[in-house]
Amino acid sequence: MIRQGVSLVLSAALTRATAGALRAKAPGGRERWERKNYAGRNVQLYAGPASALAVAVGAGRVSPAAGVAVAAAGICGAYDDIAGADDARRGFRAHLRALRDGEVTSGAVKLFGISAAGLVAGAFLKERPLDRLLAGVVIAGAAHFVNLVDVRPGRAAASVLVLGAPGLLRAGAGAGIAAAAMGAAAAVLPDDLGERAMIGDTGAHALGAALGAAVVAGNGRAGLVAHAAAVVAAAVYGDKVSERVRVLGGT
């Protein structure tokens, strides 16, 4: 538990330090780092890349493959935050329909990019082909799940804290990766709840991928099957909700 505690504290400290540095420099201008949240309030985006960097470093200290998957998920999320900022389409089916019509949306880039990163990480974290495939599903699915719940202040970060806590009790790499994710989530939670900041797709996907990597590192075949089924079910349900919102004209 001492190692997990150290990983958690270091991840939280790196998140806060990076967010502070970004806030001070505001690369590209401060307007680039501001968004309207669900209530129409101006919030800052510094917490997203800060948490993504911290959890990628923290996970990478434990498992380079996990660190790469987390970093890739964060980069794909950042691309969607920038390129897809004005795209009202939500859900896998909407982006796949656009792809069928010849349009490559930022959501499609995110979907395939994170899926590929999960599969690559799974190939390094597991030995058997089926386990590698399941690992990829869990990592990509967990990244999507955390982004799926990021619809109100604090929900994504709080979900990472709740879902990551059991992983701290396991021995091995999974506990260290879970601790890194929880440290970053804890660091951004106060500003997220206070509606001063939001983690966006950048932070949500990175934190979710770290949770998935922690699950993969700490579970065998049975655990991977159970978690893969859970994240696929969540994705299907979330896609149905997104489609319903689109049909009703919501956002």
C-alpha positions in Angstrom: 0.0 0.0 0.0 2.9 2.3 0.5 3.9 2.1 -3.2 0.3 2.8 -4.2 0.2 5.8 -1.9 3.3 7.2 -3.4 2.0 6.7 -6.9 -1.2 8.4 -6.0 0.4 11.4 -4.4 2.9 11.8 -7.2 0.2 11.6 -9.9 -1.9 14.2 -8.0 1.1 16.5 -7.6 2.1 16.3 -11.3 -1.5 17.0 -12.3 -1.7 20.1 -10.2 1.7 21.3 -11.3 1.0 20.8 -15.0 -2.4 22.5 -14.7 -0.8 25.5 -13.0 1.9 25.7 -15.7 -0.6 25.6 -18.5 -2.8 28.2 -16.8 0.2 30.5 -16.5 1.3 30.1 -20.1 -2.0 29.4 -21.9 -0.4 28.2 -25.1 -2.3 29.5 -28.1 -4.2 32.1 -26.2 -6.6 31.8 -23.2 -9.7 31.6 -25.4 -8.5 28.3 -26.7 -8.6 26.9 -23.1 -12.1 27.9 -22.3 -15.4 26.2 -23.0 -19.1 26.5 -22.0 -20.3 23.7 -19.8 -23.7 22.2 -19.7 -25.0 25.2 -17.7 -23.5 27.8 -20.0 -20.7 28.7 -17.6 -17.2 29.4 -18.7 -14.8 26.7 -17.6 -11.1 26.0 -18.2 -9.6 23.0 -20.0 -6.2 22.9 -18.3 -7.3 19.9 -16.1 -7.7 17.7 -19.1 -4.2 17.6 -20.5 -2.7 17.9 -17.0 -4.5 14.8 -15.8 -3.8 12.9 -19.0 0.0 13.6 -18.8 0.1 12.7 -15.1 -1.7 9.4 -15.4 0.3 8.5 -18.5 3.5 9.1 -16.7 2.2 7.3 -13.6 1.0 4.3 -15.5 4.1 4.2 -17.6 6.3 3.9 -14.5 4.5 0.7 -13.7 4.0 -0.6 -17.3 5.3 1.1 -20.4 2.6 -0.5 -22.5 -0.1 0.9 -20.2 1.5 4.3 -20.3 1.5 4.3 -24.1 -2.2 3.3 -24.2 -3.1 6.0 -21.8 -1.1 8.6 -23.7 -2.7 7.6 -27.0 -6.2 7.8 -25.4 -5.4 11.3 -24.2 -4.1 12.4 -27.5 -7.2 11.1 -29.4 -9.4 12.8 -26.8 -7.5 16.0 -27.3 -8.0 15.8 -31.0 -11.7 15.4 -30.5 -11.8 18.3 -28.0 -10.2 20.6 -30.7 -11.5 19.3 -34.0 -14.9 18.1 -32.8 -15.7 21.1 -30.5 -18.6 22.2 -32.8 -19.7 18.7 -33.9 -23.1 17.9 -32.3 -23.0 14.3 -33.3 -22.8 11.8 -30.5 -22.4 8.0 -30.3 -20.6 5.4 -32.3 -23.4 5.0 -34.9 -23.4 8.7 -35.8 -19.7 8.7 -36.5 -19.8 5.4 -38.3 -22.6 6.7 -40.5 -20.5 9.7 -41.3 -17.6 7.5 -42.1 -19.8 5.4 -44.4 -20.6 8.6 -46.3 -17.0 9.4 -46.7 -16.5 11.8 -43.8 -13.8 11.1 -41.2 -15.0 12.7 -38.0 -12.9 13.4 -35.0 -15.1 10.9 -33.2 -14.2 8.2 -35.7 -10.5 9.0 -35.3 -11.0 8.8 -31.5 -12.9 5.5 -31.8 -10.3 3.7 -34.0 -7.3 5.3 -32.4 -8.1 4.3 -28.8 -9.2 0.9 -29.9 -5.9 0.3 -31.7 -4.0 1.6 -28.7 -5.9 -0.8 -26.4 -5.2 -3.8 -28.6 -1.5 -2.9 -28.8 -1.3 -2.5 -25.0 -3.2 -5.8 -24.6 -0.6 -7.6 -26.8 2.1 -6.6 -24.3 0.2 -7.1 -21.1 -1.2 -10.6 -21.9 0.2 -13.7 -23.5 -2.7 -15.6 -25.1 -4.5 -14.2 -28.2 -8.0 -14.2 -26.6 -6.7 -12.5 -23.5 -5.0 -9.9 -25.7 -8.2 -9.2 -27.5 -10.2 -9.0 -24.3 -7.6 -6.7 -22.9 -8.0 -4.3 -25.8 -11.7 -4.3 -25.4 -11.4 -3.5 -21.7 -8.9 -0.7 -22.1 -10.8 1.0 -25.0 -14.2 0.3 -23.4 -13.2 1.8 -20.0 -11.9 4.9 -21.8 -15.2 5.3 -23.5 -17.2 4.6 -20.3 -15.5 7.4 -18.3 -16.1 9.8 -21.2 -19.7 8.6 -21.3 -20.4 9.6 -17.7 -18.6 12.9 -18.1 -21.9 14.8 -18.6 -22.0 16.8 -15.3 -19.3 18.3 -13.1 -17.2 15.8 -11.2 -18.9 12.6 -12.4 -16.0 11.3 -14.5 -13.4 12.0 -11.8 -15.6 10.6 -9.0 -16.2 7.5 -11.1 -12.5 6.9 -11.5 -12.0 7.2 -7.7 -14.8 4.8 -6.9 -14.0 2.2 -9.6 -10.2 2.5 -9.1 -10.3 2.0 -5.3 -10.7 -1.8 -5.3 -7.7 -2.1 -7.6 -5.5 -0.6 -4.8 -6.0 -3.8 -2.8 -4.6 -6.0 -5.5 -0.9 -6.9 -5.7 1.2 -6.1 -8.8 1.0 -3.7 -11.6 -2.7 -3.2 -11.5 -2.6 -1.5 -8.1 0.1 1.0 -9.3 -1.8 1.9 -12.4 -5.1 2.3 -10.4 -3.3 4.6 -8.0 -2.0 6.8 -10.7 -5.5 7.2 -12.2 -6.9 8.0 -8.8 -4.3 10.5 -8.0 -5.0 12.5 -11.2 -8.7 12.2 -10.6 -8.5 13.4 -7.0 -6.4 16.4 -8.2 -9.0 17.7 -10.7 -12.1 16.8 -8.8 -12.4 20.0 -6.6 -12.2 22.4 -9.6 -14.4 20.1 -11.7 -17.1 20.0 -9.0 -16.8 23.7 -8.5 -17.4 24.3 -12.2 -14.1 26.1 -12.6 -12.6 23.4 -14.9 -13.5 20.4 -17.0 -11.4 17.5 -18.0 -13.0 17.1 -21.5 -12.4 14.1 -23.7 -8.6 14.5 -23.1 -8.8 13.7 -19.4 -11.8 11.4 -19.5 -10.3 9.0 -22.1 -6.9 9.0 -20.5 -8.3 8.3 -17.0 -10.6 5.6 -18.4 -7.8 3.9 -20.3 -5.8 3.8 -17.1 -8.6 2.2 -15.3 -8.9 -0.4 -18.1 -5.2 -1.1 -18.0 -5.3 -1.6 -14.2 -8.1 -4.1 -14.7 -6.1 -5.9 -17.4 -3.0 -6.0 -15.3 -4.8 -7.3 -12.3 -7.2 -9.9 -13.8 -7.1 -13.3 -15.5 -9.4 -14.6 -18.2 -12.6 -14.7 -16.1 -12.1 -11.1 -14.9 -11.4 -9.9 -18.4 -14.5 -11.5 -19.8 -16.7 -9.9 -17.1 -15.2 -6.5 -17.5 -15.3 -6.7 -21.3 -19.0 -7.6 -21.1 -19.6 -4.7 -18.8 -18.0 -2.0 -20.9 -19.6 -3.3 -24.1 -23.0 -3.2 -22.4 -22.3 0.4 -21.2 -21.2 1.4 -24.7 -24.4 0.0 -26.3 -26.6 1.6 -23.8 -24.8 5.0 -24.1 -25.1 4.8 -27.9 -28.9 4.3 -27.6 -29.2 7.3 -25.3 -27.1 9.4 -27.6 -29.3 8.4 -30.6 -32.5 9.2 -28.6 -31.1 12.6 -27.7 -30.2 13.3 -31.3 -33.7 12.3 -32.5 -35.4 14.5 -29.9 -33.2 17.4 -30.9 -31.2 17.6 -27.6 -27.5 18.1 -27.0 
